[in-house]
Amino acid sequence: MGIPESQLEVWSHQGSITQSAATYNTIKNVSEATTATYHGKNYKVFLQGSYGNDTNIYAESDVDVVIRLDDVYYSDLEQLSSEDKDAYDQAFIPATYSYAEYKREVLRVLTDRFGTDVVAGDKAIAVAANGSRRKSDVIVAMQFRRYWKFKSTYDATFDEGICFFDGAGTRIANYPKQHSENLTAKHQESKKWLKPMVRILKNIRSKLVADGRLEPGIAPFYYIEGLLYNVPNNKFGSSYADCFVNAMNWIQTEANKRELVCANEQYYLLWEGTPTSWERADGEAFIEAAIKLWNEW
């Protein structure tokens, strides 16, 4: 029978943004305080995640904020020729300001303002909800560059992203700007069906978890956005029900799942053993559970 169009319509709606915008502005203003020890350095504070991409649903509460230092950067040189790597090595100037020091200073600024509401996690600094302020996850990051060419400092080609380190010291690089821009472009190309469908799949995921039909944590919203990003534009349209059926049929019967990409187009979506891709088994579990929910509705 499938999920009724009326239910899909409800699930397609964007969640509240007023509190989230206020929360972001609060975190941003605190992070940019002139009293911060990193004040005067070149850094940016910006949104990432669902609120930044207009794909948030009512069940979401976290606001994801990035504070990225641009005076220091890390690099991926894998695509460079030996000649370009030599040129890079000759031009490279080691940084004296470490990631660990920068993160400690950001943590101190947040703790001075929000006190015990602040907890440093494995990847992000969590700022607990309080009153009208929503919970926030603050990613302390440095600029990341994936180089494609390097002849000199003034003659180089690279994709710019962010990177940070988890508690074990593993570097995690990502590309939130490309992710957001690509989603928005795809949304326009799909005649504005993409983002409502992302919200529908996010609500399906929330229901599956609430009903005990899907393990919590195996279907991050970020990867659900990436999953639908791969669906051809001609599979969207007509109705939300048709979009769901067409998208899932394409994913299950036509797509080469090893070739699906994250929305940032920098990483494969379904892969194993990497912090920047969706574990293949987890992605498959979500897809199968969503289809089963549809068929048994």
Sequence and secondary structure as in RCSB ss.txt:
>XXXX:A:sequence
MGIPESQLEVWSHQGSITQSAATYNTIKNVSEATTATYHGKNYKVFLQGSYGNDTNIYAESDVDVVIRLDDVYYS
DLEQLSSEDKDAYDQAFIPATYSYAEYKREVLRVLTDRFGTDVVAGDKAIAVAANGSRRKSDVIVAMQFRRYWKF
KSTYDATFDEGICFFDGAGTRIANYPKQHSENLTAKHQESKKWLKPMVRILKNIRSKLVADGRLEPGIAPFYYIE
GLLYNVPNNKFGSSYADCFVNAMNWIQTEANKRELVCANEQYYLLWEGTPTSWERADGEAFIEAAIKLWNEW
>XXXX:A:secstr
    HHHHHHHTS    HHHHHHHHHHHHHHT TTSTTTTS EEEEEESHHHHT   TT   EEEEEEEEEEEEE
E TTS HHHHHHHHHH    SS HHHHHHHHHHHHHHHHGGGEEE SSSEEE  BTTB  EEEEEEEEEEEEEEE
EETTEEEEEEEEEEE TT  EEEE HHHHHHHHHHHHHHTTT HHHHHHHHHHHHHHHHHTTSS TTSS HHHHH
HHHHTS GGG  S HHHHHHHHHHHHHHT  GGG B TTSSSBSEESS TTSEEHHHHHHHHHHHHHHHHH 
